[in-house]
Amino acid sequence: MKRVNVLISLGVVAILFFGIVPNALGSWVLDGEFRIPGTGSYRGMALTNDEQGLYVTGIQERNVVLIDLSGKTPLITQTTSIGSINPKACGKAVFVATDDRVWVPASDDLEVYEFTADLKLVAIHDIRGLGVSKCEGVLVDGEGNLYLAERSGTAGVVKLKKAEAGWQRDTDWGINGAAELGGEVRCPIIDAVGTIYAGVWGGGTGDKLFKVDQQGNKELVASGIAAPYHLAVDGKGQIYSINYSVEPVLTMIAPTGEVIGTYTKGDLGLKTDGSGIAITKDGQRLFILDQTNISVSWYRWVE
């Protein structure tokens, strides 16, 4: 096991062992690694609702994989191809809705694929003409509304609601159906009460994290976050940001917006780049996707 980034605080005395982890009273301990067969790179990742499985998506492999975590050794139990649905599709994100449906954007084409929990295709959703030009991340709320992350331009997050035929923008949400955040958004996350957290990337370490409420109103949570590409949130509202461009690759952010932990690739034992992230509701188990090494590393929190 590998212990990473430890801070012990005794009153006003803090002892820092590795990196910078202000106010984080504990450390992540690396518990294991699981290699995913393939030759390309993987990017998106999401936990199943029972936290007994992980979905990951392949860019060059153009697929979605379900990894069973319930046994002593992780095991791939399902794989489906999105490339066979659309040759332009590539797996850069995956989202699990509260009804266990699995949603995967085509990323390089304006379609979103809806699957059952065992990765049987349910529907192909056409999102052309709805205000995004390149969608890398998707979210679904408890009422079945769809949120699209705009990677190009400044649209930020766009909300869609069901229409008689397909989808339409919910013009009562935000500004004409969008929470405009001023830059590109890759993979946002939504919490249990419907608050959306979205990172805005501008190229560098001065990027921003916003939260968007159920009416589409935005609020700046934190600035100076290192490339907040992929986000996860635990049951306490703590946010985890991973990226594959700059150091630190992992940033932990309190609900107040305070950065409470930063980790480098070396701290985490990553061999290439962090490209997907998932956290259990209790915040005690963390999963990080190693993009080009094609593996999942998992950690437990030790105080």
N, C-alpha and C positions, 0 to 999 in steps of 0.2 A: 504494500500500500504506500501511497505517496501523500505526504501532508503538504498542503500549499497555502501560502499567504495567511500567516497567523498574526493576530493582534491580541495581546492580553492586556486588559485595562484594570488597574487596581487604584480606585479613587481617581486622582488626577494624573497618575503615572501610567504611561503606555509604553509597551515594549514591542517594537516592530521587528519581525524576523525576516520576512520576504516581502518585497513589493510595497504597495501602499494599500492599506485596508482600514481607513479611518472608521472608528466606532463599531466595527464588526467584531463582536465578542465571540469569536470562534474561527473555525477553518473548514475548508473543504478537503476531504480525504478521498483520494482516487481509489475506487473499489474495483474497477475492472474496465475492460475494453472488449468490444465485439466487432469483428470484421464483417463487412457486408460484401458478398461476392460481386465482382464486376471490375471494369477497367476505367470507367468514367469517374465523375465526381457527383456527390450528393449534397443537397442543400437544405431542403425543408424538413422539419420534424415536429411531431405533436404526440402527446400522450393520449391513450384511450381514456375514457371517462372513469373507468375503474382503476386506472393507473397500473394495469397489468400488461400493457402492450405499448409499443411505439410504432407510429407510421413515419417512414422516411421517403423522400422523393429523389429520384435520380435525374440529373440534367442530361448527360449524354445517353444514359441507359433509358431515359424517357419512361420511367415506371414509378410505381408506388409499392412499397414493401411494408408488410406488417411483421414486427418482431415481437414474439411472445416473451414476456419477462417473468411469467409466473413460476417457472421452474428454477432449478439451480443454475442452469446454463441457458442464456438467451437462444431463441430458435425462430427462424423465419418460417411463418406458417402460411402466408399469402403473398402473392406478387401479382400485380396487374400492369398491363402496358397502356400508357396514355399515348405513346407513339403510334400504336395501332388504331387509335381513335382519330388522331390528327398527326401527321408526320412532322408538323411544325411545333407540336407541344413539347415542352420540357419541364421537368419537375423541379421547381424552385421553392415551393411552399405547399403546406398541407394544413388543414384546419379540421378539428373534430367538433361538431355541433353537439348540443345537449341531448339530441335524440340519437346520438351515435353515428349519424351520417358523416361521411368523410368528403371534404370539399378540396379540390385541387385546381388551381388556375392553370391554363395552358402556358401562361407567361409570355411566350413569343407569338401568341395569337389570342384574339379576344373571345375566348371561350372559358367556361368553368365547368368542371366535371364533378358530378355528385355520385358518390358510391355508398353502398351499404357498409356496415362495419367489417364484413368479410370481403370487401373490395369488388362487389358486383356492381356494374354500372347501372345507375338509376336514371340519370338524365344528363344531357349536354345543354348547358345554358349559354345562349348567345348574348354577349354583352356589348356588341357593336352599337355605336351611336348613342351610348349612354354617358358619355363624358370622360372616358378614360382612353388613353392611347396606348398604354402599356401597363398591364396589371400583373404585379408579381405576388401580391398577398390578398387573401380574401378572409372575411369573417362572416359568421351567421349568428344572429341573436336568438333569444328564446322564442321570439314570435315568428321566426323564419325570414326576417329581413336580411338582405345581403349587402355587405360592405366591401367595396373595391378599393385597393390601395394603388394610387397612381405613381408609377415609377418615373414617368416623364412629365415635365411641366410642374404646375403648382396646385393642381386640383386637390391634392392631399388624400382625403378619404371621401368616397362617394357612396351614398346610401340608396339602395334600390328596394322597392317593394313589389309584391306580386301584382301583376296586371292580368286582364283576361287572356292575353296572349303574351307570355313571357314576363318581362320585367319592365318597370318604369322608375325613373328617379323620384324619390320622395321629396318633392319640392318644399314641404313644410319643415324639413330638417336642415339645419345649418343655413347656408346661403344657396338657395335653389338646389338643395339636395347634396351639397358638398361642405365639408369642413376644410377650407383652404388653409394649408399650413405653410405655404411659401417655398416648398422644395419637394424633392422626390421622397416618396415613402415606399418602403419595401415590404416588410412583414409585420404589421401591427398585431395587437392582441386585444381581446375583450375579456373583462372580468365577469364575475358571477352576477353583478347587478347591472351590467350593460354599459359600463364605462370603457371606452376605447383608449388604448395607449398607442401612440404612433411616434416613431422616430423620424426626424427630417434630416436627410443627409445632404451636405453641401460640399463634401470632399475635405476631410481633415478631422481634427479633434474638437472643433468648436461647434459641434452639431447639437440639435435640440430634441428634447422629449416633450410631447404634448399629451394632454388627456382631453378627450372629447366626450361630453355628457350625452344623455339620451335625446336631447333636443338639438344636438349638433353644435353646441357652443364649445369653443376650444379654450384651453388654459395652458400656459407654459408651466411645465413641471420642473425642468432642469435644463441648463445650458452647459456646453463644454463636454458633452458626452461623446466618446470616441465611436464614430460611425455606427449609430444605433439601427442596424439593419434588421435583425431578428430579435423579437421580444418575447418574454414569458412573464407571467405574474402569478404569485402564489396567493393563498387564501387570506393573507394579512395585508395584501396590497403592495408587497415589495416587488420591484420590477428588476428583471434581469435582461441585459442587452449583450448580444454577441455579434462579432463582425469578423470579416475575413480580409480586411484591408490595412488596419493600423493597430498599433499597441496603445493601450491594453485591449485585448480581444474581448474580455468579459468585464462588464461594469454592473455593480449592484446598486440600486437606487431605492431609498426609503420612500414611502408614500408622500412624505413632506418635500421630496425633491433632493434631499441630501445624498450625495454619493457616499456609500458606506463600504465599498469594496471595489478594488480593481485588480485584475489578474492578467498576466501575460501568457503567451503560449507556453513558455518554459515553465511557469508556475503550474499550469494545468496538465503538462505532459502531452500537449497536442503536437503531432508530428507535422501537420501542414497548417490548415486554417480552420477556425471556428465558423460554422455555417448554418447551424440549426441549434435550437435550445428548447428545453422543456424542464419544468419544475413541478414537483408534487404539490398538492394543495397545502400541506403542512410545512413546506419549504425545507424539508429535510433531505430530499434526494434531487440531485441535479443531473441532467443529461445534456451532453454537448456532442454535436455531430462534427467530426473531423473531415472536412470537405474532400480533399484529394486523397487522403489516406483511406477513405471510404470505411470509416469505423465510427462507432458510438462509444464514448467514454462516459462512465457514470461515477458520481461522487456522493458521499454522505456528509452531512454537516455535523461537526463535533464542536461542542462548546468547551 
